[in-house]
Amino acid sequence: MQKVDDFLKNNKIWAEKSKIDNPAYFEEMAKEQKPELLWIGCSDSRVPAEIVVNAKPGEMFIHRNIANQVIATDFNCLSVMQYAVNVLQVKHIVVCGHYYCGGVRAALAKQNASLLITNKWLMHIKNVYRLHQNEIDAMPSEDERVNKLVEFNILEQVHALSHTSIVQEAWSKQRRPVLHGWVYNLKDGLLKPLIKMNPGDHIHPIYECEFAGS
């Protein structure tokens, strides 16, 4: 309980300092949000989205899940995307994974009988591994295999974004958002861009959406 109590104490300290620095800070925050970026990241506690890019409250709309996945049947993620794209009208979506990801490491192992629900979630990462198995298996160490799958997973999730009707409709009508795939290195705190997709970039025809009137 001591650590939880410390969080509450630190909250009061932060709130008071924020009001001293800017007396209207919370009044301004309460009015509206206008983030330009949706961040889809991993739930890992070591990768706090706002902190690693030094963002202020209100600058990023954030969704996090194990291994930063974009799954067509995950209505939580899709609802966040739809709100961010259609209502907040974000200009960018970033999928950010990280090296040494525990979820990716678990996906490279056999299913854990005590984690029945998590197994189902990680099945999507196993599918990514199967697609790139030869290249991943060629890596000389476990950490390198994990990190190679981390990168492939980020690439796959960015493409999965481009396959959604949410993104394709915004691309067609408003020429946004730009899609980005980044990887965060826990060992040096740096982000590495892996992929960028601009509105109108080619996607496989089998994933294209047909909209009324188009």
C-alpha positions in Angstrom: 0.0 0.0 0.0 2.9 2.4 0.6 3.7 2.7 -3.1 0.1 3.3 -4.0 -0.1 6.0 -1.2 3.0 7.6 -2.7 1.3 7.9 -6.0 -1.6 9.8 -4.4 0.9 12.1 -2.6 2.8 12.7 -5.8 -0.4 13.5 -7.6 -1.1 16.3 -5.1 2.4 17.6 -5.5 2.1 17.6 -9.3 -1.3 19.3 -9.3 -0.1 22.0 -7.0 3.0 22.6 -9.0 1.0 22.7 -12.3 -1.3 25.4 -10.8 1.7 27.4 -9.6 3.3 27.3 -13.0 0.0 28.1 -14.8 -3.0 29.0 -12.7 -5.4 28.3 -15.6 -3.7 24.9 -16.5 -6.6 22.6 -15.4 -9.3 24.9 -16.7 -7.7 24.9 -20.1 -7.2 21.1 -20.0 -10.9 20.6 -19.1 -12.2 22.5 -22.2 -11.2 20.1 -25.0 -8.4 17.9 -26.4 -6.8 18.5 -29.8 -4.1 15.8 -30.2 -2.5 15.5 -33.6 -1.3 11.9 -33.0 -2.8 8.6 -32.0 -0.2 6.3 -30.2 -0.8 2.6 -30.3 1.8 1.1 -27.9 2.6 -1.8 -25.7 1.2 -2.1 -22.2 4.7 -2.6 -20.9 5.2 -0.3 -17.9 8.7 0.6 -19.1 7.4 2.4 -22.2 5.3 5.4 -21.1 4.2 7.1 -24.3 4.2 10.7 -23.2 7.5 10.5 -21.3 9.6 8.9 -24.0 8.7 11.7 -26.5 8.5 14.4 -23.8 4.9 15.2 -24.7 2.5 17.3 -22.7 -1.0 16.3 -21.6 -3.3 16.8 -24.5 -0.8 16.2 -27.3 -1.3 12.5 -27.8 -4.3 10.1 -27.8 -3.2 6.8 -26.5 -4.2 3.1 -26.8 -2.0 0.4 -25.3 -2.2 -3.4 -25.3 0.1 -6.4 -25.0 2.6 -6.2 -27.9 1.0 -3.2 -29.6 -1.4 -5.1 -31.8 -4.0 -3.8 -34.3 -6.5 -6.7 -34.7 -9.5 -6.5 -36.9 -11.8 -8.0 -34.2 -10.5 -5.9 -31.3 -13.3 -3.4 -30.9 -11.5 -1.6 -28.1 -8.7 -0.7 -30.4 -11.0 0.0 -33.3 -13.2 2.3 -31.2 -10.1 4.3 -30.1 -9.0 4.5 -33.8 -12.4 5.6 -35.0 -12.7 8.3 -32.4 -9.2 9.5 -33.0 -9.6 9.6 -36.8 -13.2 10.7 -37.2 -13.7 13.0 -34.2 -10.3 14.2 -33.1 -9.1 14.1 -36.7 -5.5 13.1 -35.8 -2.9 13.7 -38.5 -0.7 10.8 -37.5 -1.0 7.3 -36.1 2.1 5.7 -34.5 2.4 2.0 -33.7 5.3 1.8 -31.2 6.7 -1.5 -30.0 9.9 -2.0 -28.0 12.9 -4.3 -28.0 13.0 -7.1 -25.4 9.1 -7.2 -25.4 7.8 -9.8 -22.9 4.7 -10.4 -25.0 6.8 -11.1 -28.1 9.1 -13.3 -26.1 6.2 -15.3 -24.8 4.8 -15.7 -28.3 8.1 -17.4 -29.4 7.5 -20.1 -26.7 4.9 -22.8 -26.3 1.5 -21.7 -25.0 1.3 -21.3 -21.2 -1.5 -23.4 -19.7 -2.1 -20.9 -16.9 -2.6 -18.0 -19.4 -5.5 -19.1 -21.5 -6.7 -15.7 -22.5 -3.3 -14.3 -23.0 -2.5 -17.3 -25.3 -5.3 -16.2 -27.6 -4.0 -12.7 -27.8 -0.5 -13.8 -28.5 -1.6 -16.1 -31.3 -1.5 -13.1 -33.6 2.2 -12.6 -32.8 2.8 -16.3 -33.5 1.2 -15.9 -36.9 3.7 -13.1 -37.6 6.5 -15.4 -36.5 5.3 -18.1 -38.9 5.4 -15.7 -41.8 9.0 -14.7 -41.1 10.2 -17.8 -39.4 13.3 -18.5 -41.5 14.7 -15.0 -41.0 13.9 -14.9 -37.3 15.4 -18.4 -36.6 18.6 -17.4 -38.3 19.3 -14.8 -35.6 22.1 -16.2 -33.3 20.6 -15.4 -29.9 17.2 -15.5 -28.2 17.2 -11.7 -27.6 18.0 -11.1 -31.3 15.2 -13.4 -32.3 12.8 -11.6 -30.0 13.9 -8.2 -31.3 13.6 -9.3 -35.0 10.1 -10.5 -34.3 9.4 -7.2 -32.5 10.3 -5.3 -35.7 8.3 -7.6 -38.0 5.3 -7.3 -35.7 5.4 -3.5 -35.9 5.5 -3.6 -39.7 2.5 -6.0 -39.7 0.5 -3.8 -37.4 1.1 -0.7 -39.5 -0.1 -2.6 -42.5 -3.1 -3.8 -40.5 -3.9 -0.1 -39.8 -3.9 0.6 -43.6 -6.3 -2.3 -44.1 -9.1 -0.8 -41.9 -12.0 1.0 -43.4 -11.4 3.8 -40.8 -8.0 4.7 -42.2 -8.9 4.1 -45.9 -11.9 6.4 -45.7 -9.9 9.1 -44.1 -7.2 8.7 -46.7 -9.7 8.9 -49.5 -11.6 11.9 -48.2 -9.1 13.9 -46.1 -5.7 12.7 -47.1 -4.8 11.8 -43.5 -3.5 10.2 -41.3 0.1 9.3 -41.9 0.9 5.9 -40.4 4.2 5.3 -38.6 5.9 2.3 -37.1 8.5 2.9 -34.5 10.5 0.7 -32.1 11.7 1.9 -28.7 15.0 0.6 -27.3 14.8 0.0 -23.5 18.6 0.0 -23.3 19.2 3.6 -24.6 15.7 5.2 -24.5 15.8 6.0 -28.3 13.1 5.5 -30.9 13.9 4.1 -34.3 11.5 4.6 -37.2 10.9 1.4 -39.2 8.1 2.3 -41.6 5.9 5.2 -42.8 2.8 5.0 -44.9 1.3 8.1 -46.5 -2.3 8.5 -47.5 -2.8 6.8 -50.9 0.2 4.5 -50.6 -0.3 1.1 -52.2 -1.9 -1.7 -50.3 -2.7 -5.1 -51.6 -6.0 -4.9 -53.6 -7.5 -7.7 -51.5 -7.6 -5.3 -48.5 -9.0 -2.3 -50.3 -12.4 -0.9 -49.3 -15.1 0.2 -51.7 -17.0 3.2 -50.5 -20.4 4.3 -51.7 -20.1 6.9 -54.5 -16.5 6.1 -55.2 
